[in-house]
Amino acid sequence: MKWEFLREEEFEGAIERSGGLCVMTLGCLEKHGQHLPVGTDSIKGDRIVELAAEKADVMMFPTTMWLGDVSSAHIFERPSETKKRGFIGMNPKTMLTVLEELCDEIARNGFTKILICSSHGGNTSLLGLFTRSHLYKKKNYIVMSCGAYDFKEQLDPKNVLEAAKKDPEYFSMLTEADLETLEKFAETGTGGGHGDFKETALVYGTHPHLVAPDRFDAESGMGTGRLVFPPEYGISTYATWIANFPNVFAGYPPFGCTPTIGEAYVKLSVDRLAEIFTYLKNNNDCVDAMREIVETQ
């Protein structure tokens, strides 16, 4: 169910059908190399969440495509610079305020469970702070977050290849050439995780007309090592990623990636997310536990 497609009188029934669960995508607008659009995170995440919401029969809130944490991309830019166009960055305080007011409005309409599905790695810290702040503010609903897809495990080329070999019928869309490409990236890795093979596959699987394969290697996706700390120290900084990947592309050129590989990636992502939605749809313990904690604070 899509929020914007319903008539006012349909919401009461929609809330009941959804088990009180409303899901929303949080992406961003930023560069993804020269071969993918600046809306990559928002559009691929939006489509995956939409398909999963249809499968699980839960409510999907309209995607706020421009809302997402890309502040690091602006660190070294002066106002006059136009090197990186298409980015939309907001003050983190503004983002937290907008998210809170959106969630308050969703809850005012009758939903008790809100799940934000992040489609951009830069949102991780923001969402961690946002979800924790709700206990402090004693809300009467629960807000949660998860990834719109699983890059680390499920969508690693090695795991996709193994899954395809185990169940070739499920992955009947994959050609021999696709399997060879997955074999290649299973051996080498994808090289970064931003605009790389995995992200290219998801855009191919959701909006194939927006991928520019002739631009796969237009810029380098290799790290510069400009700002690196000894890994054993566990030091992190907001500037590290953009300092090491100034082209806003981290990965090997995704040669061999195809719409059919993208179809397999999207299918796996939708299945995973629909399972999460169904679990939360049928689970009211999380709301009860949250309310008990709020009442005792």
Buried (B, 14 or more C-beta within 10 A) or exposed (E): BBBEEEEEEEBEEBBEBBBBBBBBBBBBBBBBBBBBBBBBBBBBBBBBBBBBBBBBBBBBBEBBBBBBBBBBBBEEBEEEEEEBEEBBBBEBEEBBEEBBEBBBEBBEBBBBBBBBBBBBBBBEEBBEEBBEBBEEEEBEBBBBBBBBBBBEEBBBBBBBBEBBEEEEEBBEBBEEEBBEBBBBBBEEBBBBBBBBBBBBBBBBBBBEEBBBBEEBBEBBBBBEEEEEEEEEEEEEEEEBBBBBBBBBBBBBBBEBBBBBBBBBBBBBBBBBBBEBBBEBBEEBEBBEEBBEEBEEE
